[in-house]
Amino acid sequence: MIPATVSKNLWLMSGVFAALLAVDLSLGGCISSGSQKPARLQEKLEAARTKADHDELAGYYQQEANALQAKAKQHEQKAQAYGPPTGYARLENDLARHCNYLGSKYRDDAEASLALAKLHRRMAAESP
């Protein structure tokens, strides 16, 4: 049987974990969305014909990548902050794993944005 104080602490930590997860998900939004998209991005993508058009899109995707890399770094630092397990080893491991997962997803999305920026730079170089 688990002593009452330990049981109470486990319930409290479970509640804290659930609250942190809810806040992180609500503030972070959709992982792949990154920073706020510019107005009419789809229209700009479809209408891009000139060097200036592609330069603008390359700049957007570069900014997107920078923002995603910053988010990845924040989550990786959060994972490290949980450090070696203390009394709540399983909960701390879950939190660290969650932060590492988000960091990895943000890094992947940043790489995709960098690839799009590179593509638009190349298209700008070949445009009139």
N, C-alpha and C positions, 0 to 999 in steps of 0.2 A: 504494500500500500504506500502511496506517495504522501509524504507529510503535507498538511494543509498549506503551509507557507510556500513550499515548492510548487504545489499545484496552482496556487493563486498567482505566483510569479510567472509560471508557464502561460497561463491564460492572459495575463497582462502583456507579456512579450508577444504572444500571438496577435493580440489586438493592436499592439504598436506596429508589428510587421504589416498587418493588413492595412492600417492607416497609412503607413509609409508607401506601400505599394500603390494604394489608391491615389495618393498625392502625386507620386512619380508618374503614374500613367496619365492622370488628368493634366498635369503640367507639361509632360513630354509629348502628348498627343501621339499621332501616328509616327512610328519610327522613320518610315521612308519619306515623310513629308519635309523633314528638316525645317529650315526657316520659311518664313512666309513667302509664297510665290508672288511674283509681280503680277499686276493686273493684266489680264488678257495674254498670259503666257502662251496659251495654245494658238491664239491668233498671231502672235509674234513669231512663233515657230513655223507656222504655215506660210507666213508672208516673207520670211527672211530670204532676201535675194542679194543684198549689197554687203560690202565689207563692214559697214557700220552696223548693219543688222546683226551679223554674226559676231562682231566684236562685243555688242551689247549682250548677246546671249552667252558668250564665253565668260564675260564678266559676272553675269548672274550665276552661272554654274560654278565659277571659282569661289564666289562669296558663299554659295550654298555648301560647297566642300569645306571651306574654312569653318563655317558654323557647325557642320556635322563633326569635324575633327575636334573642335572644342568640346562638344557634347560627349564624344567618345572619351576624351581625356578626363572630363569630370566624372564619368561613371567608372573609369578605371581607377581614379583616385579614391572614389567611394569604396570600391572593392578592397583596395589596400588598407583603407582606414579601419575596416573590420578586423584586419590583422589576424594574429594567431587566436584561435578560439579560447574563450574564457569559460564562464559557467554555462553559456548558452550556445555550445559548439554547433549544434545542428542548425539552429536559427541563424547564427552568424554565417555559417557556410552557405545557407540558402540565400541570404542577402548578398554575400560576395559573389555567388554564382549568378544571381540575377543582374547585378551591376556589370559583371564581366560579359554577360550575354548582351546587354544593351550596348556596352562599349564596342563589342565586336560588330553588332548590327550597324551602329553609327559609322564605324570605320569602313565597312563594306559600302554603305551608301555614299560616304565621302569619296571613295575610290571611283564609284560610278559617276558622281558629279564631276570629278576631275577628268574622267575620260570624255564626258560630254563637252567640257570646256575645251579640251584639247582638239576635239573634233570640230567645234565651231571656230577655233583659231585657225585650223587648217582650211576650213571652208572660207573664212574671211580672207585668207591669203590668196585663195583662188578666185575670189569674187571681184567683180568690177568696182 
